[in-house]
Amino acid sequence: MDRGLIIFIIVGAMAIYLTNTFVGSIQDSDRYQNSGYSENSADNDEQYQGVNSIGDIVLDVSSLDAKKQITVWNRSEMKQEFLSSFPNFGDMKYFVDNKIIGDSLKKKLNDTIDFVEDKFVAGEMKVDEAKRKFTL
């Protein structure tokens, strides 16, 4: 084979890889998503919801990386159920421990609960601001 053809194929393969990586990262970013992609993502998020042995709906994001776990959490309907327990921080911790499956998300939520509880009880944070902290 001609040396120029081999170089052309290698450069072409690199360009295709870089283009796919770049476009994929754009679609994962909330800022650059089109509305159709976002709607489809919300529908796909339902695959992470299941039912545990006692009949409660749980969010199982253990198969995802930390960033995607947070993205699924922020779009999840379970987040609204979680926020309905505010300001009962004991119920919120119980919710996280029993209805969330995913170590990164659990840790992030428990850390946020502790932070918000400290600030809210001290009077340094209002209700609306406290609830916004749970959009990770």
N, C-alpha and C positions, 0 to 999 in steps of 0.2 A: 504494500500500500504506500501511497504517497505520504510523505511526512506532513504536508500541509493539510491533508484530509484528516489525519489523526488529531492534529492540533485543533482543527475546526470542530471535530466531534467532541473533544474534551471541553473546549470553550462553550460549545452549545449545551452540553450536559450541565455545566456549572451555571450557565445563565438560566436554564430551566429550573434547577434546584433553588437558586436564589430568588427567582420570581415566585415560585410556589411558597417558599418560606415567608417572603415579604407579604404576599397577598393573604396568606393564612393568619399572619400576625395582625393585619389590618382588620380582618373579619372578627377576630377575637376581641379587639378593642371596642368598647362600648361607644366611643366617640365617633368611629368611622363606620359603624354597622348601618346597613339599610334596614328599614322597618321589617321587611320580609324575613331577613336573617334573624332578627331579634325575636319575631313571633315564632319562627321554627325552633329557635333555641329554647324558648319557654315551653313549647310542646315536648321537646326532647328531655327537659328537666323532670318531667313526670316519671320517667323511667327510674329515677333515683328514689322515688317514694315507694314504700312498701308497708306491709302490715306485720307487726311483731306477734309473738305467741299469745298475747292477751288482747289482741284486736286493735291496738293503737297504731296510728299511722306514724311511720318513722321515715327519716331522711337518711339514706345510706349513700354517702359520698366517699366511702373509704377507697374506692378504686381510682379516684381522681387526685391530681396534684393539688397542693394547697391553694393556688390561685383560682383554679376551677371550682374547688369546694366553696370558696367565698362567693364566686359568681353565681353558682347554683343557689346558695343560701339567700343572696340578695334578691333573687327572682322568685324564690319559693313562697307559696301560700302559707307554709308553716311558720314563716317569719312573723306574719300577722298574728297567728295564734300565740306565738311566743311573746310578742309585744303586748298582747291583751292581759298578760299576767303582771305587767309593770304596775306598781313598784314593789310587788311581792318577790323579792330577790331569791328567796328560798324556792318558790315555785319555778322561777326562771332557771335556777341551777338544776332542779329536778328534771325539767323539760330537756335541758341540754344533755344531762347524763343518761336519760332514758329514751329520748326520741331522736337523737342525732348519732349517727355512726360515721366516724371519720375523725381521726386523732387531731389533725391540724385545725379543723373547724371547731372541734370541741374545746381545744386549748384556747383558741382565739376568743371564742364566745365566753368561756369562763373567766379569762383575763379581763375582758370588757365588762362583764357583770361586776367583778370585784372593783374595777376602776370607777364605774358609774355609781355603784353603791356607796363607795367612799365619798365621792363628790356630791351625790344627791343628798345623802344623809347630813353632810356638813353644810348643806344649803348653798353650795357653790355652783350648782347646776339645776336648771329648770327642767320640767317634764319633757318639753319638746326637744330640747337639746340632748337630754339623756336618751330619748328614743332614737334620735338621729345617730347616736354613737353605735347603734347596733346594725347600721348599714356599714358593713366592714369594708 
